[in-house]
Structure formats: structure tokens, C-alpha cells
Amino acid sequence: MIIKKKDTVLVLSGKDKGKKGEVKSVNPTKNKVVVTGVNMISKHVKPSQNKQGGINKMEAPLDASNVAIVCSKCKKAMTPKIEVTGDGKKVRVCRKCNQPII
């Protein structure tokens, strides 16, 4: 999976299309990402001795194919390409400006 935690992404489809946010968590086995402030759902919580019940707002996972990484240099959304450096390390590189994504 080329999307990592703390990447800035743009939502490409769904009810939150066009929104930008930071990746909160990544689940590569299910190909899902959780983005802050995107795909908000209401979760009904039953009260217990330690917690108060009510309706909580929280982010639901999105499919990783519905988001694109935003380059920090050129501020454009794209799918990065992976290049191998001289010392054998893999680096994600922007397709628009050819700068490494940090």
C-alpha cells in the first residue's frame, strides 16, 4: 500500500468528494484508510458504569482506491511512483514534479 499514516490525501469519490485530510490510520489487509474529518458516522453508545451513553460522531474507514495523495511541493493530487535509489531504498516520488514525498 502506497498510502501511509500522516499523509495528506484528497477524497476522489463518495459523499465527501473533494475534501482533504490527514490519514489517521491504515489497514493494508482490508485496503482501508481512516481520514480525519471525512466519512463521519454517528455511533450509538449504550451507557455503562464508566461511560455516559449517547450518539458519538466518528470517522469510518474509506477504501484506499477512493483517495489520492497530495504532493507537499506542488499541492496536486496524484498516485506516486516508486523509485529505487542508489543505495537500494524505495522512495515515493510525485508524478507531477518528480520530488520525493515526505
Order of alpha helices (4+ residues) and beta strands (2+ residues): beta-beta-beta-beta-beta-beta-beta-beta-beta-beta
